[in-house]
Each structure stands twice: as structure tokens, then as C-alpha cells.
Amino acid sequence: MGGWAYRGVIEGFYGPPWSWDDRAEIMRWCHDRGMTDYLYAPKDDPLHREQWRTPYPREVLDGFERLIGEGTLRVGFALSPGLSMDYGDVADRSALAAKVDQVVAVGIEVICLAVDDIDVRPGLGEDHASVCTWLADHLGERARLLLVPTEYAGTGSSPYLDALAAGVPTEVPIGWTGPAVVCDQITRADAEDRAAALGGRAPFLWDNYPVNDALMADRLFLGPLRGRAPDLGEVCSGYASNPMVQPSSSRPALASIAGYLAGEDPHAAWSAAVDDLHVRIFAEACDGARPNELVDRLLLVDGPGDRSAALAELSTWLRAASKDPVALPPAEVEPWVDQMRAEARVGRAALRLLEAAAPTADGGDRTGGIDARVVDPEAVVAQAMAVAALWPAARRGVPSVMGPRCSFRPTLDHRSDGSWRLLPGLFDLDGNAIDRLVRHALDVATADAPTRS
């Protein structure tokens, strides 16, 4: 099953943590597709991060026991004490040991020490290596240990990573999100460079796909995994996907990831999943690739026959998107469903404008402008007004579907001193298929208009 010894999902986002029912459902979904591990690490659980010293109440421990008892994925637990821990303090180490012992006692098999998203300072690497070594000794054979470091993105070396390479036990994997926090591509060379920065230790890939927390909350990443080299499993020590705040909606991407980890085609695994879930049109709309592909076909046609076929295919897809019954929980997806339908109505209006301005019923291709012999100018104006009534409101909608207009993604990595560095691609711009379609229809409708000075 591919080269990955650890094939997991990590609930590691900022935002409302999942319910125990959600976790059990996702674990069953991932187990059925060959994944092996679930790691609990929700940033907005106060007892995971801000109040990490506070013991968990019985009902939370019961929740972990329930997940373990399901017999699907191995259950791991992360604690994130970096905001306030004095790493050499005996009392703080005792509090960390007590918290970890709580969950190990109910059957947790993997412990993750997460010291990400905190301020950097000189000596931090040595402190993290020291406490990690101490915790590994404390756990012994009772549970595996994983470290998520402060400098978790990028491929270059740094004094912090040098200290981890020298001081963290070799059997402890060290987490890495790739060349950036969120990555379009992760290559084998990227992983090899990160390993070199860790003294030859294979990185543990915490992949921030399909996560949509914080400033990415306008999007649902329902598309397939893309851009991961097929041989990453040969040079990484493990893989964990950070899913979306919306658990049920994470399933298509997780199915794709499971296929990738098994050495299969991630797109084929995704396609099977969206059909099983009856969400293909919605997933395609949220992903954006399919509507843009259909618009591309229309814009790049060579002749009347091709144009008619492209119009028909796009029209059929938009008609489905305008009324598609989405089989996902409304509480998770309602804003995106509403936006999809609104944008589909705009797209259909744009197609009517295009047909009015450049009809092909008699076999002629008049995409170069309005021909008064076959075009009714009043119909063109009426269809343009219909677009005007719909398009501005859809463009101002917050949820992002049909491809991004202006969406943020944290494409950042760490400088050698641990500070953040901006990378290209911080915003996804001008990728909305409906905008492109409307502009094309307007260009055709106004092709013979005089240029205004």
C-alpha cells in the first residue's frame, strides 16, 4: 500500500473542534480506504493549548475510549504547551507528564508534542530538543512520540532545526508542512532538502489539505489532492492530512488522499467518493477546476459545431448546479450551496446573452460581433440587463465557488532565524469561471460598438 508507514488524518485546525460522532464517522471513512491513524489536535480546544496544564474531565477521556473501541484507526493525542511552558521547570514537566499519562491510560498509542505557532527566540531549539527527549524517556514503550516543531515549513536549514537534529531522539519523527504552510506542490526534492536540514531525518508530512481554517474560511476544498510527488513515501516518515472544519465535507478530499497514500490515482479515488456521496456537481463547483475547464472549451472553440457542443455541455452543467440537491449537512455547506446556485444563474444568463449576441441556429459563427441580419438588438440588451441584475451580487458573495476571485492562502515559510517569509501565491486571484464567462459574453455582445474616447 504505497510507501507510507503512517497514513493519517490530524484534526489540527483553528475553529470549532469536531464532535465525537464526527470523529468516529471520519475514522470509519478513512479506515475503509486504508488509512491507519487519527491524531487529536484541535487548536481551539482550550485544554489542548491555552490551558494545557488542566487535566481532561472524565467525559473527554470517555470520548477517546470510544474512538479506540471502534477499532478503526489508531488514536493519537497532541498537546500544545508552547504558549506558556517553561521547558526546564520541574512543575511544568510534571504537568505535561500527568496530562499525557491521562490519555495513555485510556489507550492512546501516539503522543504528539506540538510546539507550533509560537514566538521564536534564541535557544528555543535546544529547549524543545531537551523536553522532547525527556518526554520520550517518560513514555518509554507505552506510546510513540511525534514532534511538531516551531519551524515547520520550508526546506532550508536554521539554528533551530540544527538543534532539533542534534538533540531529538532519532526515533521521534519531526513534522513538516512542506515548502510552505499550504502547498500547491510538494516534490521529492523538497522532502530531501528538509531531511538534509534535519541531519538526514526523514520528515513527517503534516499536509495542510484540505484545511480551510482562519483566513481560508471562505472556501470548501472539495477537490482531489494535487501536486504531491508519487514517490514522497520513499523519503518521508509519515503523512497526516489536516482536514476542514466541516467534517462531512472533508470526505471527498480524504478519499483522494487515501488513494494517493495507497499508490493509486488520487483523482480516481476522489471521483468514486463524490459519486458515492452524490455530491459531484457541488464538489466540482467548490473546487473550481471543472467549471473553468468547461469555460475554456467554449472560449477556445475552432468552429460552429465545436461551439454548439461546448455551449451545450456548459449549459447542462450550469443547469445541474442551479438546482443540485447537495447531500451534505446543511449546517456545513448552506452558504456555499446558495452561492453555487447564484453563480450558476449568472452563468446561464451569460449563455443566453451569448446566444442572443452570436446565434448559431443557421450554422453561422458570429462570435466576432453582432450581425443585424440575424440578431435582435433588443434581445441582446434585455439579456445584458438580466446579467446585470444577477452578476454584481454574486461577485460580492463571501463564499468562494466556481474558482477563486480573491482568496487567501498561507503560502509562507520560515527564514533561517525562524521568522515568517511571504512566498508567491499568497492570494488566489481572478480564477472564477463565471466571471470569465460573463466577460466573454459581454465582449461578444459589444464587439461592434464604437470605442469610447
LUMBA-942009 format. One line per 5 residues: for each residue x, y, z of C-alpha. Coordinates in pm, 1 decimal, always signed. Last residue first. Layout:
% LUMBA-942009
X Y Z; ...
//
This chain:
% LUMBA-942009
-1267.4 +5821.5 -2615.8; -1528.8 +5549.7 -2635.6; -1466.4 +5273.4 -2885.7; -1760.3 +5219.3 -3116.3; -1970.4 +4904.9 -3052.4
-1915.5 +4615.0 -3293.5; -1780.4 +4371.6 -3033.9; -2027.5 +4473.2 -2765.1; -2223.9 +4148.7 -2735.0; -1916.4 +3934.7 -2795.5
-1715.0 +4113.0 -2528.8; -2011.3 +4094.5 -2291.0; -2038.3 +3718.6 -2339.5; -1664.5 +3676.8 -2280.0; -1677.4 +3889.0 -1967.5
-1968.0 +3684.6 -1836.5; -1786.1 +3355.5 -1898.4; -1466.6 +3472.2 -1730.2; -1657.2 +3596.3 -1426.9; -1844.1 +3266.3 -1411.6
-1522.4 +3062.2 -1418.6; -1365.1 +3241.2 -1121.8; -986.0 +3229.6 -1121.7; -921.2 +3601.3 -1090.1; -690.5 +3580.4 -788.7
-567.1 +3314.5 -547.0; -377.0 +3511.4 -284.9; -49.0 +3434.1 -106.7; +74.7 +3279.2 -431.0; +433.2 +3396.1 -413.2
+603.5 +3344.6 -76.4; +590.8 +3557.3 +237.0; +859.3 +3491.3 +499.3; +794.9 +3414.4 +866.7; +1062.5 +3443.0 +1133.3
+1260.1 +3136.9 +1240.7; +1606.2 +3295.0 +1211.4; +1677.6 +3095.4 +893.3; +1359.8 +3231.6 +739.3; +1044.7 +3026.8 +778.6
+781.2 +2955.7 +513.5; +467.6 +3124.4 +391.2; +197.4 +3045.1 +138.2; -88.3 +3099.6 +380.8; -378.1 +3101.2 +131.0
-607.6 +3398.7 +82.0; -892.3 +3409.9 -166.8; -966.6 +3672.7 -429.5; -1188.8 +3560.2 -714.6; -1149.5 +3189.6 -651.8
-1290.8 +2916.2 -875.1; -1655.8 +2821.7 -931.5; -1718.6 +2867.8 -558.1; -1590.5 +3106.8 -288.4; -1827.9 +3201.3 -8.1
-1829.9 +3579.7 +51.5; -2069.8 +3691.9 -220.6; -1981.4 +4022.6 -387.7; -1946.9 +3862.9 -730.8; -2291.0 +3706.0 -694.9
-2448.0 +4043.3 -617.2; -2280.1 +4207.4 -915.6; -2377.0 +3923.1 -1155.8; -2751.0 +3891.4 -1110.3; -2934.7 +4205.8 -1226.0
-2658.0 +4297.3 -1469.9; -2684.3 +3955.2 -1634.4; -3055.2 +4012.7 -1688.7; -2976.2 +4358.3 -1824.0; -2740.7 +4200.3 -2078.1
-3019.7 +3960.9 -2179.0; -3257.5 +4250.2 -2243.2; -2992.4 +4443.3 -2437.6; -2924.2 +4144.0 -2662.3; -3295.5 +4083.5 -2711.3
-3339.0 +4446.9 -2817.4; -3055.8 +4411.2 -3067.1; -3231.3 +4117.5 -3237.8; -2952.4 +3939.9 -3420.2; -2986.0 +3768.7 -3758.0
-2945.1 +4047.7 -4014.6; -2804.5 +4295.4 -3760.6; -2487.7 +4084.9 -3718.7; -2349.5 +4147.7 -3371.0; -1977.6 +4082.4 -3336.0
-1686.7 +3846.4 -3395.2; -1861.2 +3548.3 -3242.5; -2084.6 +3528.9 -3548.7; -2049.5 +3160.5 -3630.9; -2313.1 +3074.1 -3891.8
-2490.9 +2738.7 -3888.6; -2842.4 +2884.3 -3906.8; -2902.0 +2829.7 -3534.8; -2563.2 +2977.4 -3446.1; -2666.6 +3289.7 -3260.8
-2394.5 +3540.0 -3160.6; -2543.4 +3819.9 -2948.9; -2856.2 +3635.0 -2839.5; -2661.4 +3314.1 -2782.4; -2400.4 +3495.8 -2574.7
-2665.5 +3674.4 -2371.2; -2840.3 +3344.3 -2304.2; -2505.9 +3194.9 -2201.9; -2445.1 +3486.0 -1964.7; -2786.3 +3431.4 -1806.7
-2693.4 +3065.9 -1751.8; -2369.1 +3171.1 -1586.6; -2544.1 +3418.8 -1360.0; -2791.5 +3150.8 -1252.5; -2499.6 +2915.3 -1185.1
-2338.8 +3184.8 -970.8; -2649.1 +3211.5 -753.4; -2682.2 +2833.4 -728.5; -2321.2 +2792.0 -623.9; -2350.6 +3078.1 -374.3
-2654.5 +2922.9 -207.1; -2478.1 +2585.4 -188.0; -2168.5 +2755.5 -48.9; -2365.6 +2929.3 +227.2; -2552.6 +2604.2 +308.6
-2247.0 +2378.0 +339.0; -2181.0 +2270.4 +695.5; -2515.6 +2337.8 +864.3; -2684.7 +2198.5 +553.6; -2526.6 +1853.8 +615.5
-2414.6 +1709.8 +280.2; -2624.7 +1551.4 +5.7; -2644.0 +1861.4 -213.6; -2962.6 +1871.5 -422.5; -2835.3 +2031.7 -746.9
-3070.7 +2305.7 -866.9; -2850.5 +2572.4 -1025.0; -2551.5 +2339.2 -1044.6; -2741.2 +2098.1 -1269.6; -2838.0 +2379.7 -1507.4
-2479.5 +2503.0 -1501.6; -2351.0 +2159.5 -1606.5; -2603.9 +2126.0 -1888.5; -2529.6 +2477.3 -2014.8; -2155.5 +2408.7 -2014.5
-2201.1 +2091.9 -2220.8; -2446.3 +2256.0 -2461.4; -2230.2 +2563.0 -2516.7; -1924.1 +2344.9 -2580.3; -2115.3 +2134.2 -2831.5
-2251.4 +2440.9 -3009.9; -1905.9 +2597.9 -3022.8; -1747.7 +2281.6 -3158.4; -2003.0 +2271.7 -3435.3; -1963.9 +2641.0 -3511.4
-1583.7 +2629.6 -3537.3; -1249.3 +2631.8 -3358.0; -1353.2 +2651.6 -2991.3; -1112.1 +2803.6 -2737.8; -1352.0 +3017.1 -2534.0
-1612.2 +2742.8 -2505.1; -1364.0 +2476.1 -2405.8; -1208.0 +2711.5 -2151.7; -1549.7 +2770.8 -1995.9; -1589.9 +2396.5 -1944.6
-1242.5 +2365.8 -1789.8; -1316.5 +2658.4 -1559.7; -1635.4 +2488.4 -1444.9; -1437.1 +2166.7 -1377.2; -1142.8 +2321.2 -1191.4
-1347.7 +2526.3 -945.6; -1311.3 +2300.8 -639.8; -1633.3 +2430.2 -484.8; -1821.9 +2386.1 -811.1; -1676.2 +2040.6 -877.5
-1768.2 +1928.6 -526.0; -2121.1 +2061.5 -571.3; -2158.7 +1886.2 -906.1; -2018.1 +1556.7 -774.6; -2205.0 +1546.3 -443.0
-2391.2 +1214.2 -456.4; -2178.2 +1066.3 -173.9; -2087.2 +754.2 -370.4; -2031.9 +967.7 -680.6; -1813.5 +1209.6 -487.4
-1614.3 +914.3 -349.7; -1555.7 +739.0 -682.4; -1428.5 +1062.4 -836.5; -1196.8 +1126.4 -541.4; -1038.3 +782.0 -571.3
-996.7 +835.0 -945.6; -838.0 +1175.5 -886.3; -595.9 +1035.4 -627.8; -470.4 +769.3 -873.4; -336.0 +484.8 -659.1
-19.3 +440.5 -454.4; -211.5 +369.0 -134.1; -121.7 +713.6 +1.2; -269.0 +873.5 -310.5; -592.3 +678.5 -275.9
-621.6 +778.6 +89.4; -563.5 +1139.8 -11.9; -845.0 +1123.2 -267.0; -1077.6 +972.4 -8.3; -974.5 +1247.2 +233.2
-1057.5 +1510.5 -27.8; -1405.3 +1368.0 -82.3; -1464.5 +1317.9 +293.8; -1383.4 +1667.8 +417.2; -1742.1 +1783.3 +366.0
-1855.6 +1551.2 +643.7; -1604.3 +1705.0 +884.5; -1653.5 +2080.4 +822.3; -1356.4 +2249.9 +994.0; -1156.8 +2104.8 +706.6
-894.3 +1832.9 +717.7; -524.2 +1833.2 +819.3; -387.7 +1530.4 +636.0; -120.0 +1325.7 +812.0; +169.2 +1153.5 +634.8
+464.6 +955.3 +762.8; +841.1 +906.1 +766.8; +906.0 +1082.2 +437.2; +1159.6 +989.8 +164.8; +1005.0 +684.7 -1.9
+650.9 +799.8 +69.7; +715.8 +1108.1 -140.5; +732.3 +885.0 -450.2; +409.2 +993.8 -618.3; +501.0 +1363.6 -591.9
+214.6 +1561.3 -442.8; +69.2 +1826.7 -676.8; -299.9 +1751.7 -648.0; -537.8 +1608.8 -389.3; -890.1 +1593.8 -526.1
-1148.3 +1870.9 -489.4; -1381.1 +1950.3 -201.3; -1178.6 +2233.7 -54.6; -1460.3 +2442.7 +89.2; -1362.4 +2807.1 +76.5
-1442.5 +3133.2 +255.7; -1277.5 +3000.2 +574.6; -926.4 +3041.3 +433.8; -847.6 +3332.6 +667.3; -887.1 +3109.3 +975.9
-949.3 +2744.2 +884.9; -988.9 +2576.9 +547.8; -791.1 +2250.4 +574.3; -799.5 +2025.8 +263.7; -500.2 +1998.2 +261.3
-247.0 +2126.7 +509.9; -22.6 +1822.5 +481.2; +159.7 +1734.1 +802.9; +443.7 +1539.0 +640.7; +682.2 +1363.1 +879.7
+1031.6 +1448.6 +760.1; +1302.5 +1184.2 +701.1; +1598.1 +1254.3 +932.8; +1922.2 +1323.1 +742.8; +2054.4 +1597.5 +970.3
+1721.2 +1777.5 +991.3; +1808.1 +2031.7 +719.4; +1907.4 +1736.3 +498.2; +1564.7 +1583.4 +556.3; +1404.2 +1912.3 +453.6
+1607.1 +1912.6 +132.3; +1504.8 +1551.2 +64.1; +1139.7 +1640.8 +118.8; +1158.6 +1932.2 -124.8; +1347.6 +1716.5 -376.5
+1068.5 +1457.0 -362.4; +828.3 +1731.4 -459.3; +547.2 +1904.4 -273.3; +319.4 +2113.0 -490.0; +32.0 +2355.5 -438.0
+140.0 +2394.7 -78.1; -10.8 +2544.3 +236.5; +233.7 +2624.9 +518.2; +513.3 +2636.6 +262.9; +793.2 +2408.0 +134.6
+612.2 +2116.3 +300.5; +403.9 +2103.4 +618.9; +675.6 +1939.8 +829.5; +661.4 +1731.0 +1147.1; +957.7 +1569.7 +1321.3
+952.3 +1192.2 +1371.4; +1094.2 +1064.6 +1705.5; +1312.2 +752.7 +1659.6; +1625.6 +964.6 +1619.9; +1589.7 +1115.8 +1964.6
+1576.4 +1496.6 +1941.7; +1904.7 +1668.8 +2028.7; +2128.1 +1708.7 +1724.6; +1861.3 +1735.6 +1456.2; +1647.8 +1952.6 +1683.8
+1938.0 +2190.1 +1748.2; +2015.4 +2211.0 +1376.0; +1646.7 +2284.7 +1312.6; +1661.9 +2588.0 +1543.0; +1997.6 +2704.5 +1402.8
+1842.6 +2700.3 +1054.8; +1838.5 +2481.8 +743.4; +1627.3 +2536.1 +436.3; +1326.5 +2340.7 +308.5; +1028.7 +2536.5 +430.1
+751.3 +2496.3 +686.1; +751.9 +2354.7 +1042.0; +972.5 +2593.9 +1232.2; +801.6 +2574.3 +1570.7; +826.7 +2196.8 +1571.3
+561.8 +1923.1 +1556.0; +722.9 +1633.8 +1745.4; +591.1 +1274.3 +1738.1; +618.4 +1021.0 +2022.5; +512.0 +654.7 +2017.3
+333.7 +519.0 +2322.8; +389.7 +290.9 +2624.4; +740.4 +177.5 +2527.6; +916.1 +458.4 +2715.0; +674.6 +744.1 +2767.8
+891.8 +926.6 +3020.9; +1205.7 +875.0 +2811.6; +1031.4 +1020.9 +2507.2; +909.9 +1309.7 +2724.2; +1263.9 +1388.4 +2843.6
+1399.8 +1378.3 +2489.7; +1122.0 +1608.7 +2370.4; +1183.8 +1844.7 +2662.6; +1551.4 +1870.9 +2572.3; +1503.7 +1901.2 +2197.5
+1246.3 +2175.1 +2250.6; +1475.7 +2368.8 +2481.5; +1770.6 +2333.2 +2242.9; +1558.4 +2455.3 +1953.8; +1432.6 +2753.8 +2153.9
+1783.8 +2870.5 +2233.1; +1747.7 +3201.8 +2053.7; +1384.2 +3308.0 +2019.4; +1080.3 +3220.1 +1809.8; +724.7 +3311.4 +1901.6
+463.3 +3036.0 +1891.6; +265.5 +2876.1 +1610.0; +396.2 +2521.6 +1656.1; +511.6 +2348.1 +1974.4; +314.0 +2029.3 +1925.3
+427.9 +1727.9 +2130.9; +238.9 +1444.3 +1966.2; +159.0 +1127.0 +2158.2; +68.8 +806.7 +1974.7; -88.1 +494.3 +2129.6
-379.8 +635.8 +2329.1; -533.4 +350.2 +2532.1; -717.5 +500.2 +2828.5; -401.5 +523.7 +3043.6; -212.9 +689.9 +2758.2
-468.2 +971.1 +2774.3; -415.6 +1058.9 +3139.8; -42.8 +986.9 +3125.9; -2.1 +1267.2 +2872.9; -166.2 +1519.5 +3103.4
+35.0 +1400.0 +3402.7; +363.7 +1413.9 +3211.0; +293.9 +1767.7 +3091.2; +204.7 +1880.0 +3443.7; +523.2 +1718.6 +3577.2
+727.0 +1895.0 +3312.2; +565.6 +2222.8 +3412.4; +640.9 +2163.5 +3779.9; +1003.0 +2067.5 +3710.7; +1069.8 +2379.4 +3502.1
+1312.6 +2321.3 +3216.0; +1062.2 +2378.5 +2937.1; +889.5 +2676.6 +3094.9; +558.4 +2627.7 +2917.7; +334.7 +2921.0 +2831.8
+243.8 +2934.0 +2463.1; +437.3 +2616.3 +2382.2; +209.2 +2371.6 +2563.5; +43.3 +2213.4 +2256.9; -68.9 +1859.2 +2341.2
-141.5 +1605.5 +2070.1; -324.2 +1274.5 +2102.7; -320.3 +966.4 +1880.8; -582.8 +705.4 +1800.2; -506.1 +407.0 +1576.8
-780.1 +393.6 +1316.5; -1080.4 +158.7 +1307.5; -1134.1 -46.5 +1622.4; -1436.3 +147.9 +1745.2; -1307.1 +96.0 +2099.0
-1027.7 +346.6 +2045.5; -1278.3 +611.1 +1942.2; -1499.3 +535.4 +2242.8; -1204.9 +539.8 +2481.2; -1109.8 +883.2 +2349.0
-1461.6 +1007.7 +2414.6; -1462.2 +856.3 +2763.1; -1143.9 +1054.2 +2832.1; -1333.8 +1364.1 +2727.5; -1626.9 +1278.4 +2954.6
-1394.5 +1216.2 +3251.0; -1260.2 +1570.4 +3254.0; -919.5 +1644.8 +3098.0; -648.8 +1767.5 +3331.3; -556.9 +2138.5 +3322.7
-191.9 +2203.3 +3233.9; -276.6 +2263.6 +2865.0; -497.3 +2561.9 +2940.9; -407.7 +2764.9 +2629.5; -333.6 +2464.3 +2408.5
-508.2 +2126.0 +2430.5; -722.2 +2215.3 +2731.7; -852.5 +2519.7 +2542.4; -973.4 +2305.8 +2248.9; -941.2 +2571.5 +1980.2
-622.3 +2428.6 +1827.8; -778.3 +2088.5 +1764.1; -500.3 +1823.4 +1793.1; -642.1 +1469.1 +1802.7; -447.1 +1238.9 +1570.4
-617.8 +967.9 +1365.9; -413.9 +684.5 +1212.6; -417.0 +394.7 +966.8; -565.2 +488.5 +630.5; -674.8 +207.8 +400.1
-992.0 +343.9 +246.6; -1236.0 +183.3 +491.7; -1020.4 +320.2 +771.6; -1059.1 +674.3 +638.8; -1438.8 +662.7 +633.1
-1454.3 +486.6 +971.4; -1225.5 +749.8 +1123.9; -1432.0 +1026.7 +967.6; -1750.7 +892.0 +1124.1; -1592.2 +837.6 +1467.0
-1451.6 +1189.2 +1465.6; -1783.7 +1343.4 +1369.6; -1965.0 +1148.8 +1641.8; -1706.0 +1267.5 +1895.4; -1782.6 +1623.7 +1787.8
-1536.1 +1820.8 +1578.7; -1347.3 +2114.9 +1722.1; -1477.1 +2464.8 +1645.5; -1203.2 +2665.3 +1472.3; -826.7 +2651.9 +1426.0
-722.9 +2326.3 +1257.1; -530.3 +2020.7 +1375.3; -768.3 +1727.0 +1349.4; -490.1 +1513.1 +1207.5; -562.4 +1244.3 +948.7
-332.8 +951.1 +890.3; -120.3 +725.6 +678.1; +182.6 +618.3 +882.5; +407.0 +352.6 +722.5; +380.4 +523.7 +383.9
+549.7 +358.0 +86.5; +239.5 +269.5 -112.4; +0.0 +0.0 +0.0
//
